[in-house]
């Protein structure tokens, strides 16, 4: 029986590559999207099914989880690729910036895990983070806080859901050629290229292949933050 996946943020730069990689692996894929209708349509043409949902709100996400269950498409694989950020100093950030970032970057992952707890038994949760806490990057405070929270969430969920054989892990990304990495100051990217072992930025498709392995092949690793960063 093929595995079934829900990718949150599936129309993003990384999320779309994850959807493609899962489809290539024979997975039945549903994904959420909000602003990038053309990319969502392209993914649907490949065989995935998109759902336009604002992840700042919990109700529509819970309703989607219930609908997937009713349709026999309840996922045993959840991949959280959704993230927003705004380059701003501490004094420039607003409470709305903080709330929006936490709702999309963290709370939606919690809500999805809670709503899908039964169908995830024996399956996998993969959360994407842009922060390896062993690194020091000039990230906006609200964004960095959300990324750090994902590691704690994965640790707690891996312990709670482990008896049901649910594996929960975080992939901590280094800067990429596209996506939110463009929010980093140019000097930070120059430093990264200087000190990384591979001396280059990562490609979203490379990240997607790593996620596919973790989601489809891993059977024992859980509760960990795994850096994929070109050797920094």
C-alpha positions as CSV (number, residue, x, y, z in Angstrom):
1,X,0.0,0.0,0.0
2,X,1.5,3.4,-1.0
3,X,2.3,5.9,1.7
4,X,0.3,9.0,2.0
5,X,1.8,12.4,2.8
6,X,0.7,15.9,3.7
7,X,3.2,18.6,3.0
8,X,2.5,21.9,4.7
9,X,3.8,24.8,2.6
10,X,4.0,22.6,-0.5
11,X,4.1,25.5,-3.0
12,X,7.2,27.1,-1.5
13,X,10.7,26.8,-3.0
14,X,11.6,23.8,-0.8
15,X,8.1,22.4,-0.4
16,X,7.5,22.1,-4.1
17,X,10.7,20.1,-4.5
18,X,9.6,17.9,-1.6
19,X,6.3,17.2,-3.2
20,X,8.0,16.3,-6.5
21,X,10.5,14.0,-4.7
22,X,7.7,12.2,-2.8
23,X,5.6,11.7,-6.0
24,X,8.7,10.2,-7.6
25,X,8.9,7.8,-4.7
26,X,5.3,6.6,-5.3
27,X,3.8,8.5,-2.4
28,X,0.2,9.9,-2.5
29,X,0.6,13.6,-1.8
30,X,-1.6,16.3,-0.5
31,X,-0.1,19.7,0.1
32,X,-1.2,23.2,1.4
33,X,-0.5,26.4,-0.4
34,X,-1.7,30.0,-0.1
35,X,0.0,32.6,-2.4
36,X,1.6,30.7,-5.3
37,X,-1.3,29.4,-7.4
38,X,0.7,28.8,-10.5
39,X,3.2,26.5,-8.7
40,X,0.3,24.8,-7.0
41,X,-1.3,24.1,-10.3
42,X,2.0,22.7,-11.7
43,X,2.2,20.3,-8.7
44,X,-1.4,19.2,-9.2
45,X,-0.6,18.5,-12.9
46,X,2.1,16.1,-11.6
47,X,-0.5,14.2,-9.5
48,X,-0.4,15.9,-6.1
49,X,-3.6,17.5,-4.7
50,X,-3.4,21.1,-3.3
51,X,-5.4,22.8,-0.6
52,X,-5.5,26.6,-0.3
53,X,-5.1,27.2,3.4
54,X,-3.9,30.1,5.5
55,X,-1.8,28.4,8.2
56,X,-2.1,31.4,10.5
57,X,-5.5,29.9,11.3
58,X,-5.9,26.5,13.0
59,X,-9.5,25.8,12.1
60,X,-9.0,25.2,8.3
61,X,-6.0,22.9,9.0
62,X,-8.0,20.8,11.4
63,X,-10.8,20.7,8.9
64,X,-8.4,19.5,6.2
65,X,-7.1,16.7,8.5
66,X,-10.7,15.5,9.1
67,X,-11.5,15.7,5.4
68,X,-8.5,13.6,4.5
69,X,-9.4,11.0,7.0
70,X,-13.0,10.8,5.7
71,X,-11.7,10.4,2.1
72,X,-9.3,7.6,3.0
73,X,-6.3,9.9,2.4
74,X,-5.2,10.4,6.1
75,X,-1.4,10.8,5.9
76,X,1.1,8.6,7.7
77,X,3.8,11.1,6.7
78,X,3.7,14.8,7.6
79,X,6.4,17.2,6.3
80,X,6.3,20.8,7.5
81,X,8.0,23.2,5.1
82,X,6.0,26.3,5.9
83,X,7.9,29.4,7.1
84,X,7.7,33.1,6.9
85,X,10.2,35.8,7.9
86,X,10.8,39.5,7.6
87,X,14.3,41.1,7.8
88,X,13.9,43.5,10.6
89,X,15.8,44.6,13.7
90,X,14.4,44.0,17.2
91,X,13.0,47.6,17.3
92,X,11.3,47.2,14.0
93,X,9.5,44.0,14.7
94,X,5.9,44.1,15.7
95,X,3.8,41.8,17.8
96,X,1.9,40.9,14.7
97,X,5.2,39.8,13.1
98,X,5.9,37.6,16.1
99,X,2.4,36.1,16.1
100,X,2.3,35.4,12.4
101,X,5.7,33.8,12.4
102,X,4.8,31.5,15.3
103,X,1.4,30.6,13.9
104,X,2.9,29.5,10.5
105,X,6.3,28.3,11.5
106,X,5.5,26.4,14.6
107,X,1.9,26.2,15.6
108,X,0.7,24.8,12.3
109,X,3.2,21.9,12.9
110,X,1.7,21.3,16.3
111,X,-1.9,21.5,15.1
112,X,-1.2,19.1,12.2
113,X,0.5,16.5,14.5
114,X,-2.3,16.7,17.0
115,X,-5.1,16.4,14.3
116,X,-3.3,13.6,12.6
117,X,-2.0,11.7,15.6
118,X,-3.9,8.5,14.8
119,X,-3.0,8.3,11.1
120,X,0.7,9.0,11.8
121,X,1.1,5.8,13.8
122,X,4.0,3.9,12.3
123,X,4.9,6.9,10.2
124,X,7.1,10.0,10.1
125,X,7.1,13.7,10.9
126,X,9.8,15.8,9.3
127,X,10.1,19.5,10.3
128,X,12.3,21.9,8.4
129,X,14.3,24.5,10.3
130,X,16.6,27.2,9.0
131,X,18.6,27.2,12.2
132,X,21.2,24.8,13.5
133,X,21.8,26.1,17.1
134,X,25.5,25.2,16.7
135,X,25.7,28.1,14.2
136,X,25.5,31.8,14.6
137,X,23.6,33.5,11.8
138,X,22.2,37.1,11.7
139,X,18.5,36.0,11.8
140,X,15.6,38.2,12.8
141,X,14.6,37.5,16.4
142,X,11.1,36.3,15.7
143,X,12.2,33.9,13.0
144,X,15.1,32.5,15.0
145,X,12.8,31.9,17.9
146,X,10.4,29.8,15.8
147,X,13.2,27.8,14.3
148,X,14.7,27.0,17.7
149,X,11.2,25.9,18.9
150,X,11.0,23.2,16.2
151,X,13.8,21.3,17.8
152,X,12.1,21.3,21.2
153,X,8.8,20.3,19.6
154,X,10.5,17.3,17.8
155,X,12.2,16.1,20.9
156,X,8.9,16.2,22.9
157,X,6.8,14.6,20.2
158,X,9.4,11.9,19.5
159,X,9.1,10.8,23.1
160,X,5.3,11.0,23.3
161,X,4.6,9.4,19.9
162,X,7.5,6.9,20.0
163,X,5.5,4.1,21.5
164,X,3.2,4.3,18.4
165,X,6.4,4.0,16.2
166,X,6.2,7.6,15.0
167,X,9.6,9.1,14.1
168,X,9.9,12.8,14.5
169,X,13.0,14.7,13.2
170,X,14.1,18.2,12.2
171,X,16.3,19.0,9.2
172,X,18.3,22.1,9.9
173,X,19.2,23.8,6.6
174,X,22.1,25.9,5.7
175,X,21.6,28.8,3.3
176,X,20.2,27.9,-0.1
177,X,20.3,29.3,-3.6
178,X,16.6,30.3,-3.3
179,X,13.9,31.0,-0.7
180,X,14.3,32.7,2.7
181,X,18.1,32.6,2.4
182,X,17.7,35.7,0.3
183,X,16.7,37.5,3.4
184,X,20.2,37.1,4.9
185,X,22.6,40.0,4.6
186,X,25.1,39.6,1.7
187,X,28.0,39.6,4.1
188,X,26.6,36.6,5.9
189,X,26.3,34.6,2.7
190,X,29.9,35.5,1.8
191,X,31.1,34.3,5.2
192,X,29.1,31.1,4.8
193,X,30.7,30.4,1.4
194,X,34.2,31.0,2.9
195,X,33.8,28.6,5.9
196,X,31.5,25.9,4.5
197,X,33.3,22.7,3.4
198,X,31.7,22.6,0.0
199,X,32.1,26.4,-0.6
200,X,28.6,26.7,-2.1
201,X,24.9,27.2,-1.3
202,X,22.6,24.3,-1.3
203,X,19.9,23.6,-3.9
204,X,16.2,23.0,-2.9
205,X,16.2,19.7,-4.9
206,X,19.2,18.5,-2.8
207,X,17.3,19.2,0.4
208,X,14.2,17.4,-1.0
209,X,16.2,14.2,-1.6
210,X,17.5,14.2,1.9
211,X,14.0,14.7,3.2
212,X,12.7,11.9,1.1
213,X,15.3,9.6,2.5
214,X,14.4,10.6,6.0
215,X,10.7,10.2,5.4
216,X,10.7,7.0,3.4
217,X,13.8,5.0,4.4
218,X,14.6,5.9,8.1
219,X,13.2,3.5,10.6
220,X,15.2,4.2,13.8
221,X,16.3,7.8,13.9
222,X,14.0,10.0,16.0
223,X,14.0,13.2,18.1
224,X,17.0,14.6,16.3
225,X,18.0,17.9,14.6
226,X,20.0,16.9,11.5
227,X,22.1,19.6,9.8
228,X,22.2,19.7,6.1
229,X,24.4,22.7,5.5
230,X,27.3,21.9,3.1
231,X,29.7,21.2,6.0
232,X,29.8,24.2,8.3
